[in-house]
Amino acid sequence: MELVVSIVKKIVDHPEAVTGKMSSDGITVELETTPEDRGRVIGRRGKTVDSLRILATAAFANPGGHVDIKIKE
């Protein structure tokens, strides 16, 4: 989870507002950002958040597993 949060902090304008939390099931990372930075995290057509999901899955999931990233509003 720290990997995802640290990457997101590098791409937003307000890194101090970025927080992350791993869900109890261990496969969902919930991110909170400022409303202005939400678009930067999602990216054009969702490419940035998709890339974050791929990195998180490679880092955290069991083989064949999947990690989901949710951005809270």
C-alpha positions in Angstrom: 0.0 0.0 0.0 2.9 2.4 0.8 4.1 1.9 -2.8 0.9 3.1 -4.3 0.6 6.1 -1.9 4.2 7.2 -2.6 3.7 7.0 -6.4 0.4 9.0 -6.1 2.1 11.6 -4.0 4.6 12.2 -6.8 2.0 12.9 -9.4 -0.4 15.2 -7.5 -0.2 18.9 -6.7 -1.1 18.4 -3.0 0.8 15.3 -1.8 0.1 16.2 1.9 -3.6 15.4 1.3 -3.0 11.9 -0.1 -3.9 9.1 2.3 -4.2 5.4 1.7 -5.8 2.5 3.5 -5.7 -1.3 2.8 -9.1 -2.9 3.2 -9.7 -5.8 5.6 -9.7 -8.3 2.8 -6.3 -7.1 1.7 -7.0 -6.7 -1.9 -8.4 -3.2 -2.1 -6.4 0.0 -1.6 -8.6 3.1 -0.8 -7.0 6.4 -1.7 -8.1 9.9 -0.7 -7.0 13.0 -2.5 -8.2 16.5 -3.0 -10.9 16.9 -5.7 -8.4 18.8 -7.9 -5.9 15.9 -7.9 -8.5 13.1 -8.4 -8.2 13.6 -12.2 -4.4 13.3 -12.1 -4.7 10.0 -10.3 -7.3 8.6 -12.7 -5.5 9.9 -15.8 -6.8 10.0 -19.3 -9.2 7.2 -19.9 -8.1 5.7 -16.6 -4.6 4.8 -17.8 -2.9 6.1 -14.6 -5.0 4.2 -12.2 -4.9 1.1 -14.3 -1.1 1.3 -14.2 -1.2 1.7 -10.4 -3.4 -1.4 -10.2 -0.9 -3.4 -12.3 2.0 -2.3 -10.1 0.0 -3.0 -6.9 -1.0 -6.4 -8.1 2.6 -7.3 -9.0 3.8 -6.1 -5.6 1.1 -7.5 -3.3 -1.1 -10.1 -4.8 -0.7 -13.9 -4.8 -0.1 -15.4 -8.2 -3.3 -15.0 -10.2 -4.5 -12.5 -7.6 -5.7 -8.9 -8.2 -5.5 -5.7 -6.2 -8.1 -3.0 -6.7 -7.6 0.7 -6.2 -10.6 2.8 -5.2 -10.4 6.6 -5.1 -12.8 8.0 -2.5 -14.8 11.1 -3.3 
